[in-house]
Amino acid sequence: MISHIKVIKCISLTSVMLCCLYSVSADADMCPNTPQTVEGIVYCDNQFTLWVNGEKVAVDPVAFTPHQAVKVAFEWDGSSSLTYAIQCEDYASASGYEYIESDKPQLGDGALIAVFNDGLNKGKGTQTSADSWRVHTVTFGPTDESIAAGCSADNLAACVIENRGMPDGWTQAEYDDSHWPIATHFTAKQAGWGRKPTWTATQGCCTLTSPVDRSTIGCDKSINQNQCLSPIVEFANSEAEFIWAQDLDRDNRVLFRYTASCNTQ
């Protein structure tokens, strides 16, 4: 793969033509070099926190249901790299199971899909894809050992969760994530869009639903319309992929990182 191309640039000074040869990366876009407002759409099953270059940008305001997409925005100087760091977590209990308040506890799947209009990546903007985002699983479970020892939906007391820890400084641009594995791609059918959100314009609120019986449990007026978006609508024409760690059901709290770079010539 060719990573650099040679470019000859010439300028005319009276009767003298001066030319210089310089290198431009073929793998990154040119920086706009002017301040930009970058917007994005993030959907995580169930809840996310987003940092850019170490600064917290957005937090999903709904802990569980509905499964809504959130519009986010941040300011960018237009010349520095952009390191996206996202913590995404499934709604798993200490046993690794969901819906433990019901008579049918189950293992729930996680999912992350996001896109940002920073204009990088050949003008397509930054988006989640399995070949470029890296992941670290913080909590995993129930473990194989606990399942072998009797952990099940009928015996949650036997279930054990493995906590692999939150790496120090993982949201910062300078953090070295090269040892993290790459993300795993899942289809929309595998990951799912979750429970559709409902925005009630007349009341100015997002309808909250019970994770146990799906009943309506309130109408949250602290949430604005951009925080109560339908993910299937927002990502209908997107090339972004659903990503997660390797185990869709048992990787419960997962960290994601990606750095988008641009040239400064």
PLY file of the C-alpha trace (Angstrom):
ply
format ascii 1.0
element vertex 265
property float x
property float y
property float z
element edge 264
property int vertex1
property int vertex2
end_header
0.00 0.00 0.00
1.41 3.40 -0.98
1.30 5.67 2.05
2.84 8.79 0.53
2.83 10.52 -2.83
5.32 13.05 -4.13
4.00 16.45 -5.19
5.89 19.14 -7.06
4.81 22.70 -6.23
6.12 25.63 -8.24
5.83 29.39 -7.81
6.94 32.14 -10.17
9.12 34.99 -8.91
9.52 37.43 -11.82
11.47 35.44 -14.41
12.55 32.68 -12.04
10.49 29.57 -11.45
11.07 27.94 -8.07
9.95 24.37 -7.53
9.99 22.19 -4.45
9.26 18.53 -3.85
7.32 17.54 -0.76
5.46 14.53 0.60
1.71 14.24 1.20
0.15 11.27 2.95
-2.28 9.40 0.73
-4.00 7.93 3.77
-5.33 11.12 5.36
-7.28 14.17 4.28
-6.08 17.74 4.29
-6.97 19.65 7.44
-9.44 22.52 6.96
-7.18 24.53 9.32
-10.13 26.61 10.48
-12.34 26.00 13.53
-15.22 23.62 12.86
-18.33 22.44 14.68
-18.42 18.68 14.30
-21.74 16.93 14.70
-22.44 13.25 15.07
-25.04 10.60 15.84
-24.31 7.91 18.44
-26.41 4.87 19.27
-25.37 2.49 22.01
-27.34 -0.40 23.47
-27.74 0.57 26.21
-25.83 3.69 27.33
-22.71 5.61 26.27
-20.31 8.36 27.23
-18.29 10.11 24.50
-14.94 11.88 24.82
-13.02 13.65 22.06
-9.32 14.32 22.67
-9.91 13.63 26.35
-12.80 16.07 26.74
-16.22 14.70 27.69
-18.64 15.63 24.91
-21.88 13.77 25.61
-23.60 11.28 27.89
-26.61 9.19 26.88
-29.39 10.52 29.16
-31.45 7.31 29.12
-30.04 4.48 31.22
-31.95 1.67 29.54
-35.08 2.03 27.41
-36.01 3.32 24.96
-32.97 2.56 22.80
-32.51 5.98 21.28
-29.82 7.61 19.16
-28.31 10.90 20.36
-27.11 13.84 18.31
-23.81 15.22 19.63
-21.65 18.23 18.75
-18.23 19.59 19.67
-15.79 22.26 18.56
-12.63 21.31 16.63
-9.68 23.54 15.76
-9.57 22.01 12.28
-5.92 21.03 12.41
-5.33 18.56 15.25
-6.10 14.86 15.12
-9.40 13.72 16.59
-9.31 10.85 19.06
-12.78 9.47 19.68
-13.20 7.48 22.91
-16.56 5.90 23.72
-17.58 3.91 26.77
-20.60 1.76 25.94
-22.32 -0.58 28.34
-25.08 -3.10 28.21
-27.65 -3.11 30.99
-26.18 -6.15 32.74
-26.55 -6.86 36.43
-23.81 -8.21 38.70
-24.65 -11.65 37.32
-24.28 -10.61 33.68
-28.00 -11.12 33.11
-30.67 -8.54 32.26
-34.32 -8.42 33.30
-33.50 -10.00 36.65
-36.60 -8.32 38.11
-38.74 -10.46 35.81
-39.34 -14.19 35.75
-37.25 -14.49 32.57
-33.70 -13.17 33.11
-31.60 -13.29 29.97
-28.22 -12.36 28.56
-28.55 -9.10 26.65
-26.54 -8.04 23.63
-24.63 -4.78 23.31
-24.16 -2.64 20.21
-22.48 0.58 19.10
-22.89 2.48 15.86
-21.84 6.09 15.32
-20.92 8.61 12.64
-19.29 12.07 12.83
-19.22 14.67 10.03
-15.61 15.80 10.60
-14.98 15.47 6.84
-12.00 13.16 7.31
-11.61 9.64 5.88
-11.75 10.86 2.29
-14.61 13.19 3.01
-16.90 10.47 4.40
-16.45 11.51 8.00
-15.52 9.28 10.91
-17.74 6.26 11.39
-17.63 3.05 13.36
-16.05 0.16 11.45
-14.50 -3.07 12.62
-11.24 -2.59 10.72
-10.28 0.72 12.37
-11.80 0.96 15.86
-10.11 -0.75 18.81
-11.84 -2.18 21.87
-11.16 -3.07 25.47
-13.64 -5.11 27.52
-13.91 -3.88 31.10
-16.53 -6.33 32.39
-17.26 -9.77 30.98
-19.64 -12.41 32.19
-20.89 -14.68 33.26
-17.55 -16.43 32.98
-17.14 -19.87 31.47
-16.09 -21.21 34.85
-19.23 -19.94 36.59
-21.43 -21.37 33.83
-19.73 -24.73 34.29
-20.41 -24.40 38.04
-24.15 -23.95 37.50
-24.69 -20.27 36.56
-27.90 -19.89 34.59
-31.04 -17.79 34.34
-32.44 -19.97 37.12
-29.34 -19.77 39.29
-27.97 -16.24 39.17
-26.20 -16.62 42.51
-23.66 -18.90 40.85
-22.79 -16.34 38.15
-19.46 -14.50 38.25
-18.39 -11.39 36.35
-14.76 -10.73 35.37
-13.66 -7.09 35.78
-10.58 -6.35 33.69
-10.28 -2.77 34.84
-10.50 0.70 33.35
-7.13 1.67 31.84
-5.66 4.93 33.16
-5.85 7.78 30.65
-7.66 5.75 28.00
-9.72 8.74 26.80
-6.64 10.86 26.09
-5.24 11.32 22.58
-1.76 10.21 23.64
-2.93 6.88 25.09
-1.38 3.90 23.26
-4.20 1.56 22.25
-2.09 -0.55 19.87
-2.40 -3.54 22.22
-6.19 -3.42 22.16
-7.89 -5.84 19.75
-9.80 -4.49 16.78
-13.58 -4.32 17.04
-15.88 -7.04 15.78
-18.51 -6.22 13.17
-22.10 -7.33 13.70
-25.04 -6.99 11.35
-28.13 -4.99 12.26
-30.00 -8.29 12.53
-27.47 -9.59 15.06
-27.16 -6.38 17.09
-30.70 -5.08 16.74
-32.15 -1.59 17.01
-33.73 -2.14 20.41
-36.91 -0.51 21.59
-37.95 2.40 19.39
-37.98 5.83 21.09
-41.01 8.10 20.95
-40.74 11.88 20.95
-43.96 13.60 21.96
-43.80 17.06 20.43
-46.95 18.35 22.09
-45.48 17.67 25.53
-41.84 18.17 24.58
-40.64 14.90 26.07
-39.18 11.47 25.36
-41.34 8.55 26.42
-39.55 6.19 28.83
-40.44 2.51 28.96
-40.03 -0.28 31.47
-37.27 -2.78 30.64
-39.31 -5.51 32.30
-42.82 -5.30 30.83
-42.35 -2.59 28.13
-44.99 -0.37 29.71
-44.71 3.41 29.62
-43.18 4.67 32.85
-42.97 8.38 32.20
-42.31 11.22 29.80
-38.92 12.84 30.43
-38.99 16.57 29.70
-35.32 16.98 30.61
-34.43 15.25 27.33
-34.56 17.25 24.10
-35.56 15.93 20.69
-31.95 15.45 19.58
-31.52 13.01 22.47
-34.58 10.97 21.51
-33.87 9.99 17.90
-34.78 6.75 16.16
-31.48 4.96 15.37
-32.92 2.97 12.49
-33.95 6.24 10.84
-30.72 8.11 11.58
-28.50 5.33 10.21
-30.73 4.29 7.30
-28.26 5.53 4.67
-25.05 5.32 6.66
-21.99 3.19 5.89
-21.25 2.92 9.63
-21.09 -0.59 11.05
-22.39 -2.04 14.29
-19.33 -2.89 16.37
-18.69 -4.50 19.73
-16.12 -6.68 21.42
-15.99 -10.31 20.37
-18.82 -11.66 22.53
-22.03 -9.78 21.78
-23.83 -11.18 24.82
-21.20 -11.40 27.55
-18.92 -8.41 26.90
-20.89 -5.95 29.03
-18.89 -2.73 29.46
-16.71 -1.99 26.45
-14.34 0.87 25.61
-13.83 2.01 22.02
-11.12 4.21 20.49
-10.30 5.62 17.07
-8.03 8.46 15.96
-8.82 10.37 12.77
-5.84 12.29 11.42
-5.39 14.85 8.70
-2.45 16.47 6.90
-1.32 19.99 7.76
0.44 20.88 4.47
0 1
1 2
2 3
3 4
4 5
5 6
6 7
7 8
8 9
9 10
10 11
11 12
12 13
13 14
14 15
15 16
16 17
17 18
18 19
19 20
20 21
21 22
22 23
23 24
24 25
25 26
26 27
27 28
28 29
29 30
30 31
31 32
32 33
33 34
34 35
35 36
36 37
37 38
38 39
39 40
40 41
41 42
42 43
43 44
44 45
45 46
46 47
47 48
48 49
49 50
50 51
51 52
52 53
53 54
54 55
55 56
56 57
57 58
58 59
59 60
60 61
61 62
62 63
63 64
64 65
65 66
66 67
67 68
68 69
69 70
70 71
71 72
72 73
73 74
74 75
75 76
76 77
77 78
78 79
79 80
80 81
81 82
82 83
83 84
84 85
85 86
86 87
87 88
88 89
89 90
90 91
91 92
92 93
93 94
94 95
95 96
96 97
97 98
98 99
99 100
100 101
101 102
102 103
103 104
104 105
105 106
106 107
107 108
108 109
109 110
110 111
111 112
112 113
113 114
114 115
115 116
116 117
117 118
118 119
119 120
120 121
121 122
122 123
123 124
124 125
125 126
126 127
127 128
128 129
129 130
130 131
131 132
132 133
133 134
134 135
135 136
136 137
137 138
138 139
139 140
140 141
141 142
142 143
143 144
144 145
145 146
146 147
147 148
148 149
149 150
150 151
151 152
152 153
153 154
154 155
155 156
156 157
157 158
158 159
159 160
160 161
161 162
162 163
163 164
164 165
165 166
166 167
167 168
168 169
169 170
170 171
171 172
172 173
173 174
174 175
175 176
176 177
177 178
178 179
179 180
180 181
181 182
182 183
183 184
184 185
185 186
186 187
187 188
188 189
189 190
190 191
191 192
192 193
193 194
194 195
195 196
196 197
197 198
198 199
199 200
200 201
201 202
202 203
203 204
204 205
205 206
206 207
207 208
208 209
209 210
210 211
211 212
212 213
213 214
214 215
215 216
216 217
217 218
218 219
219 220
220 221
221 222
222 223
223 224
224 225
225 226
226 227
227 228
228 229
229 230
230 231
231 232
232 233
233 234
234 235
235 236
236 237
237 238
238 239
239 240
240 241
241 242
242 243
243 244
244 245
245 246
246 247
247 248
248 249
249 250
250 251
251 252
252 253
253 254
254 255
255 256
256 257
257 258
258 259
259 260
260 261
261 262
262 263
263 264
